[in-house]
């Protein structure tokens, strides 16, 4: 498994996601690689995508024929989809499975939950999303599918688990993404939860349950 961490493309890494990665690897009973991809604003688009695609190719070269799943939370979820787009355009096979947690897939912030739940989500806000989007895009069009994968092509997409909290401003990103992917998507909306509640697994039973369900999904393929 390859884990692409969240953090708005501007922060995050092994330091923020070590515990989550360990819990997920245990739940799935599979080894996991956490990629410390380059971050904006020092390294804006497309640095993160370039790093992630290169890592996918390295993993496949190291273990040819082995299945590969990609996990991404928040910006990492959008990055996972951008990687799929890049692989498809290069004529390479897509990952066998995707697990996307509170994915940020629309940098234009056009989802209705951005406004509807802005006073409810304790983790992220519209100003923080806008700032991260500007730093990462560095002048590129935000509706470009490499930046906002929601507007891309999902034909013949792999089985994809999408987990999102009922009280997070990116709820509509996940709902619209599940609709775009279609039958290959499984959307799980957890009541009363906020953005990437999985990171609070040491104190939150709902987080441990979600990780267990993600692990079951990721282990359920050859």
TAQUI-V144794 format. One record per pair of residues at least 24 apart in sequence whose ideal C-beta (glycine too) atoms are under 10 Angstrom apart, sorted by sequence separation. I is the first residue (numbers start at 1). J is the second residue. D is the distance in whole Angstrom. If there is no record, write none. Layout:
I|J|D  I|J|D
This chain:
1|25|7  12|36|9  13|37|8  35|59|10  52|76|9  56|80|10  70|94|9  71|95|10  76|100|8  77|101|6  79|103|9  81|105|6  109|133|7  149|173|10  150|174|10  157|181|5  159|183|9  160|184|6  161|185|8  162|186|7  163|187|8  164|188|7  165|189|7  166|190|6  167|191|9  171|195|9  12|37|9  33|58|9  68|93|9  70|95|5  76|101|8  77|102|7  78|103|6  79|104|9  80|105|10  104|129|7  107|132|8  108|133|8  148|173|9  151|176|10  154|179|10  157|182|8  159|184|5  160|185|5  161|186|5  162|187|5  163|188|5  164|189|6  165|190|6  166|191|5  167|192|6  168|193|7  169|194|9  170|195|6  188|213|7  13|39|8  33|59|7  53|79|10  68|94|9  69|95|6  70|96|9  71|97|9  72|98|8  73|99|9  74|100|9  76|102|10  77|103|3  78|104|5  79|105|10  107|133|4  150|176|6  154|180|5  155|181|10  157|183|9  158|184|7  159|185|8  160|186|7  161|187|8  162|188|7  163|189|8  164|190|7  165|191|8  166|192|6  167|193|6  168|194|5  169|195|7  170|196|9  188|214|9  1|28|7  12|39|8  48|75|8  52|79|6  56|83|6  68|95|5  69|96|6  70|97|8  71|98|8  72|99|8  73|100|8  74|101|7  75|102|10  76|103|8  77|104|6  78|105|5  106|133|10  107|134|9  150|177|6  153|180|9  154|181|5  155|182|9  157|184|5  159|186|7  160|187|9  161|188|7  162|189|9  163|190|7  165|192|8  166|193|6  167|194|5  168|195|4  186|213|10  9|37|9  11|39|6  48|76|9  51|79|9  52|80|8  55|83|9  56|84|10  67|95|8  68|96|6  69|97|4  70|98|5  71|99|5  72|100|6  73|101|4  74|102|5  75|103|8  76|104|9  77|105|7  78|106|8  104|132|9  149|177|8  152|180|8  154|182|7  156|184|8  157|185|8  165|193|3  166|194|9  167|195|9  168|196|8  1|30|5  3|32|6  4|33|10  5|34|7  9|38|9  10|39|6  11|40|9  49|78|10  53|82|9  67|96|4  68|97|8  69|98|7  70|99|8  71|100|8  72|101|7  73|102|6  74|103|7  75|104|5  78|107|8  104|133|9  107|136|8  150|179|10  151|180|9  164|193|8  165|194|5  168|197|8  188|217|9  1|31|7  2|32|7  3|33|7  4|34|9  5|35|8  9|39|6  10|40|5  48|78|9  49|79|7  52|82|8  53|83|6  56|86|9  57|87|9  66|96|9  67|97|8  69|99|7  70|100|9  71|101|7  72|102|10  73|103|7  74|104|5  75|105|9  107|137|7  150|180|7  154|184|8  163|193|9  164|194|10  165|195|6  167|197|9  1|32|4  2|33|5  3|34|5  4|35|6  5|36|8  8|39|9  9|40|5  10|41|7  48|79|6  52|83|5  53|84|10  56|87|7  72|103|6  73|104|9  74|105|10  149|180|9  154|185|9  164|195|9  165|196|8  186|217|7  1|33|7  2|34|8  3|35|7  5|37|8  7|39|7  8|40|8  9|41|9  10|42|9  31|63|10  51|83|10  53|85|10  60|92|8  72|104|9  75|107|9  110|142|10  164|196|9  165|197|6  1|34|10  2|35|6  4|37|7  7|40|10  10|43|10  49|82|5  50|83|10  53|86|5  57|90|9  60|93|9  72|105|10  107|140|10  108|141|9  109|142|8  110|143|9  163|196|9  164|197|10  165|198|10  9|43|9  10|44|9  48|82|8  49|83|6  52|86|8  53|87|7  107|141|10  108|142|5  163|197|9  9|44|8  33|68|10  35|70|10  40|75|10  48|83|9  52|87|10  57|92|8  60|95|10  107|142|4  108|143|6  163|198|8  9|45|8  39|75|10  46|82|8  49|85|9  50|86|9  56|92|8  106|142|8  107|143|8  30|67|9  32|69|9  34|71|10  35|72|10  45|82|9  49|86|6  53|90|8  106|143|9  107|144|9  9|47|9  56|94|10  110|148|9  9|48|6  30|69|8  32|71|8  37|76|9  53|92|9  56|95|8  108|147|9  109|148|10  111|150|9  9|49|10  46|86|9  105|145|10  107|147|5  108|148|6  110|150|9  129|169|8  28|69|8  35|76|9  106|147|9  107|148|5  110|151|10  128|169|10  129|170|8  165|206|9  34|76|10  37|79|7  105|147|10  106|148|5  107|149|9  108|150|9  123|165|9  28|71|9  105|148|6  106|149|8  107|150|9  108|151|9  126|169|7  4|48|8  35|79|9  104|148|9  105|149|5  106|150|5  107|151|10  121|165|8  123|167|10  124|168|7  125|169|7  104|149|9  105|150|4  106|151|8  120|165|10  122|167|8  123|168|7  124|169|6  165|210|9  25|71|10  103|149|8  104|150|10  105|151|9  120|166|9  121|167|6  122|168|9  123|169|9  124|170|7  164|210|10  4|51|9  24|71|7  103|150|9  105|152|9  120|167|5  121|168|5  123|170|10  163|210|6  4|52|6  117|165|9  120|168|8  121|169|5  163|211|9  74|123|9  100|149|10  117|166|9  120|169|8  121|170|8  2|52|8  21|71|9  74|124|8  117|167|6  119|169|9  121|171|9  163|213|7  4|55|9  20|71|9  113|164|9  117|168|6  118|169|6  120|171|10  163|214|6  117|169|5  161|213|8  2|55|6  20|73|8  113|166|10  116|169|8  117|170|9  161|214|6  2|56|7  17|71|10  75|129|10  113|167|9  115|169|8  117|171|6  163|217|9  74|129|10  113|168|7  114|169|5  116|171|8  117|172|9  161|216|9  2|58|10  17|73|8  113|169|5  114|170|8  116|172|8  161|217|5  2|59|6  75|132|7  79|136|10  89|146|10  103|160|10  105|162|10  112|169|10  113|170|7  114|171|9  115|172|10  160|217|9  161|218|8  1|59|9  74|132|10  75|133|10  78|136|10  111|169|8  113|171|4  114|172|7  159|217|8  17|76|9  98|157|8  103|162|7  111|170|7  112|171|9  113|172|4  114|173|9  85|145|6  86|146|7  98|158|6  99|159|10  100|160|6  101|161|9  102|162|9  103|163|9  109|169|9  111|171|8  112|172|5  113|173|8  12|73|9  75|136|8  85|146|6  97|158|6  98|159|7  99|160|8  100|161|7  101|162|8  102|163|7  103|164|8  109|170|9  111|172|3  113|174|9  159|220|9  12|74|8  45|107|10  82|144|10  94|156|8  95|157|10  96|158|6  97|159|5  98|160|4  99|161|5  100|162|5  101|163|5  102|164|5  110|172|8  111|173|5  113|175|8  159|221|8  12|75|8  82|145|8  83|146|10  94|157|7  95|158|6  96|159|8  97|160|7  98|161|7  99|162|8  100|163|7  101|164|8  102|165|7  109|172|10  110|173|9  111|174|9  112|175|9  113|176|10  158|221|9  11|75|10  12|76|8  81|145|9  82|146|5  85|149|6  88|152|9  89|153|10  94|158|5  95|159|10  97|161|8  98|162|9  99|163|8  100|164|9  101|165|9  106|170|8  109|173|9  111|175|8  112|176|9  9|74|9  10|75|8  81|146|9  82|147|8  84|149|8  88|153|8  93|158|9  95|160|9  104|169|10  105|170|8  111|176|7  1|67|9  2|68|7  3|69|10  4|70|7  5|71|9  6|72|7  7|73|9  8|74|7  9|75|5  82|148|9  83|149|9  102|168|6  104|170|6  106|172|8  107|173|10  110|176|9  111|177|10  1|68|8  2|69|7  3|70|8  4|71|7  5|72|8  6|73|4  7|74|7  8|75|5  9|76|9  79|146|10  81|148|9  82|149|5  85|152|5  88|155|9  102|169|10  103|170|7  106|173|5  1|69|5  2|70|5  3|71|5  4|72|4  5|73|7  6|74|3  7|75|6  78|146|9  81|149|3  84|152|8  85|153|7  88|156|9  102|170|6  105|173|5  1|70|7  2|71|7  3|72|7  4|73|8  5|74|8  6|75|5  7|76|8  9|78|8  78|147|8  80|149|8  81|150|8  84|153|10  85|154|10  88|157|9  102|171|9  104|173|6  105|174|8  1|71|6  2|72|9  3|73|8  4|74|10  5|75|8  6|76|5  8|78|10  9|79|8  78|148|7  79|149|9  82|152|8  84|154|9  103|173|6  104|174|10  106|176|7  124|194|9  4|75|8  5|76|5  6|77|7  28|99|9  78|149|6  81|152|7  102|173|8  103|174|6  105|176|8  106|177|9  123|194|5  124|195|5  4|76|4  6|78|9  77|149|9  78|150|8  102|174|7  105|177|5  120|192|10  121|193|10  122|194|6  123|195|4  124|196|9  3|76|7  4|77|8  6|79|9  81|154|9  84|157|7  100|173|10  101|174|9  121|194|5  122|195|8  123|196|7  2|76|10  4|78|9  5|79|9  84|158|8  100|174|8  103|177|6  120|194|8  121|195|6  123|197|8  4|79|5  24|99|8  105|180|9  4|80|5  81|157|9  84|160|10  123|199|9  3|80|9  4|81|10  24|101|10  100|177|7  117|194|9  123|200|10  2|80|8  4|82|10  100|178|10  117|195|10  4|83|8  81|160|9  80|160|9  2|83|9  20|101|9  100|181|10  77|160|10  98|181|9  77|162|8  100|185|9  77|163|10  98|184|9  77|164|10  97|184|10  98|185|9  99|186|10  100|187|10  101|188|10  48|136|8  70|158|9  47|136|9  69|158|9  41|131|10  44|134|10  45|135|10  46|136|10  68|158|10  69|159|9  70|160|10  71|161|9  73|163|9  41|132|10  44|135|7  45|136|5  47|138|10  102|193|9  104|195|9  40|132|7  44|136|6  45|137|6  46|138|10  69|161|10  78|170|10  102|194|9  104|196|10  2|95|8  40|133|10  41|134|9  42|135|9  43|136|9  44|137|7  45|138|6  77|170|9  102|195|5  103|196|10  1|95|9  40|134|9  41|135|4  44|138|4  45|139|9  46|140|9  74|168|10  101|195|9  102|196|5  6|101|8  9|104|9  40|135|4  41|136|8  43|138|10  44|139|9  45|140|6  78|173|9  101|196|6  102|197|8  1|97|9  3|99|9  4|100|10  6|102|8  8|104|7  39|135|9  40|136|4  44|140|8  74|170|8  77|173|9  81|177|8  101|197|9  102|198|8  6|103|9  39|136|9  40|137|8  41|138|7  49|146|6  77|174|9  101|198|6  102|199|10  1|99|8  6|104|7  9|107|9  40|138|7  46|144|10  49|147|9  101|199|9  8|107|10  45|144|9  74|173|10  78|177|9  81|180|10  46|146|7  77|177|9  81|181|9  45|146|7  46|147|9  45|147|6  101|210|8  101|211|9  101|214|7  99|213|10  100|214|10  99|214|5  8|124|8  99|215|9  6|124|10  10|128|9  99|217|6  77|196|9  98|217|10  99|218|6  8|128|7  76|196|9  97|217|7  98|218|9  8|129|7  10|131|8  11|132|9  74|195|7  97|218|6  10|132|5  73|195|9  74|196|6  96|218|9  97|219|10  8|131|8  9|132|6  10|133|10  73|196|5  97|220|8  8|132|3  9|133|8  97|221|6  7|132|8  8|133|8  10|135|6  73|198|7  74|199|10  96|221|6  9|135|7  10|136|7  73|199|8  96|222|8  8|135|8  9|136|4  8|136|7  9|137|9  9|147|9  71|214|7  71|215|10  71|218|7  69|217|9  70|218|10  69|218|5  69|219|9  67|218|10  69|221|7  67|221|6  67|222|6  66|222|9  24|198|8  23|198|8  20|196|9  23|199|10  24|201|9  20|198|6  23|201|6  17|196|10  19|198|10  20|199|6  22|201|10  23|202|9  19|199|8  20|200|9  17|198|10  19|200|10  20|201|7  27|208|9  17|199|7  19|201|7  16|199|7  19|202|7  27|210|10  28|211|9  23|207|9  27|211|5  28|212|10  23|208|8  26|211|9  27|212|5  30|215|8  26|212|10  27|213|8  28|214|8  29|215|8  32|218|9  20|207|9  24|211|6  27|214|7  28|215|4  29|216|10  23|211|5  24|212|9  27|215|2  28|216|8  30|218|7  6|195|9  7|196|10  23|212|9  26|215|7  27|216|7  28|217|8  29|218|9  30|219|6  6|196|6  24|214|6  25|215|8  27|217|10  28|218|4  29|219|6  5|196|10  20|211|7  23|214|10  24|215|6  27|218|8  28|219|5  30|221|10  23|215|8  27|219|8  28|220|9  6|199|9  25|218|9  5|199|10  24|218|8  1|215|10  1|218|6  1|219|10
